Amino acid sequence: MRSGLVLLSVCALLLSGFRIKSGEKDYEDFKPHMRAVYSSLLTIFPLTLNTKSFTSKDNTKAIQENLNLIAQHAKEINTLAAKDEKGHAYLSLQLERNARQAALKYKDGFHDQAHFFVEELYDTCLSCHTSRSSSGDSAFTMDLSKNLDMEAMGTFGKAKFLALSRQFDRALDEYERILKSRELSLEELLHFDPLVDYLVLSVRVQGNADRPLKTFNELLKRPLPGPVKHDLESWQKSLKQVKNRPKKMNDLEFARTLIKDVNRDRTGLVNYIFASKYLKDHLKKVNISANDKAETYYQLGICELSIGESLMSGESGMYLEESIRLAPKSPFAKRAYELYEESVTLGYTGSAGINLPPDEKARLDELKKLVF
């Protein structure tokens, strides 16, 4: 079931939210690849709604051919997106890698692994759609959603699909309906952590502190588990304190004030989400200095590490790496390297110890030489 939503999410990414910064000509070059992906998705969508359909020999040819096409055009999309800002370029690279792996694993008969990489596509698309402070509905996804069984997507499937299709107000409505209902179990609340997704949509995408504040006020009137109540009270306090950016400050300067002396844990989440919004806005500006750009990436890396949600996995490392490469002798470069090294090492640490792949070790060595 989920793979169907995943593939739709790819389509939503390509047809509604993606814009190449370098110009209209590049966007025109991009359109044929979007259309090709759209065509493939429409062909295999009915076959990806459940595991039996996805693994049936009767459907193998159609699924494989279309996964190959998606991978092929995702590669072209990545080539074009490399011209965009680093965060978007990184997500397009992840899109290509996951599409390629989904096609390869399906070809080799590893259907569970193919499902995994298709789900990774979903996370990449959702990251892209919630990483920017812009909104706007997609006529395509709105029309397509009329034919979807939203209730079959799981507790938060509808809310996430609405976010993917850039119907942000409707997505927030759905999150609020679920959070305020008596249907949500404690297990779902803790496992899926929908409050973080809700905050990202409200604060970063829409820049709205009043909406979640109203929701949290209502939720706090109920009996709640201690950790959930503590989070809501901390976020409520932060939402009340966050002010609009003073005119005398640019976005980078204001972001610094938002996260200065703020804990890198859930109590500081609102500040880090707001700061990431202003930092991403700062990167859209032209003619900012290399040092300012490097610091913006550094601060973004800290923000994403602090937000700590699965939607942003990997993005923090990309920001920290870019910061180091832009200004390896800056005052913040050493700290950027330390954070990058820590996040990479933890990612490859298991019961057998640290097992860094050769390419990751080479990258760490290269960055270390730049900084020290």
C-alpha positions, 0 to 999 in steps of 0.5 A: 500500500505505502509504495503506491503513495511513495510513487505518487509522492515522486510525481508530486515532487516533479510536477508541483514543487520543483523549480530550477533557479537558473532560469526558464530555459532550464525548466523547459529542459526539465519538463520532458523528464517530469512527463516521462516519470508521470507516464510511468507512475500512472502505468504502475500505480495500481500495481504498487498498492499492496505487496501481492501486486508488487511481487506478482510475476504477472506484473514484473515486466510492467513494474521493472520497465517503469522503475527503469524509466523512473531511474533514467529520468531521475538521473536527468533531473539530478543533472539539471538540479545540480544548478540549484542551491545545495539543499535542493541539489542534494535532494535530487541526488538522493532521488536519483540514487533511491530510484536507481536502487529501487530498479536494481533491487526489483530486477534482482528479485529483492522485493523487500529491498526494492520497497525500502528504496521506494519508501526512501524516495517518499522521504526524499520527496517529503523533505523537498516539499517541507524544506522551503517556505513557499506554498501553492496547490498543484492542480495535478495532485489535487485532481489525482487525489480525488481517485485515491482511497486516502483512508487506506494510507494509514493514520498520517497518510492523507496528511503527508500526501496533502503536504506532498501535493503542496496543499499545506492548509489542508495538510495542517487541517488533517494533522489537527483533526488527528491530534485533537481526536481520541483515535490517536494512540500513544504508540502512534504519537510516540512512534510517528512523532507527528507533532514534529511534522506538524511544526515543520509545516506550520513554522518553516513552510508557512511561517505561522506561530499562531496556528500551532500555539492554538493547537497546543493550548487545546491539547494541553487541556487533556491528560497527556503522558509526561514527555508529550506534555513537556514537549508541548509546554516547551514549544508553547513557550517558544512560539510565544517568544519568537518575534518577526525579524527586525528590519535592521537584521538580515536573515542570517543575523536573525537566525543566529539570534534565534539559536544562540544559547538554545539547547540542541534538544526537543526544547529548542525545536521551534527556534531551530525550525524557525532559524532554518526557514530564515537561513534557507531564505538567505541562501536565495539572495544573490551576491552574498559573500562566500563567507556568509554563504559558508556560515549559512550552510554551517548554521543550517547543518546545526539546525537540521541536526537539532531538528533530528527528524527522519525527513531531513536525514543526511541533509545536515551532513551536506550542509556542514560539508559545503560550509567547510569547502566554501570557507575551510579557514573560517572560525566555524570550520573546525566545529563544522568538521567535528559535527560532520565527523560525529554524524558520519561516524555515528551513522556507521557505528553498530554492534561490531564497531565503526565500519566506515566505507572507503569513500566516506573515510576518504571524504573525512580525510579530505575535509580534515586536511582542508580545515587543520 
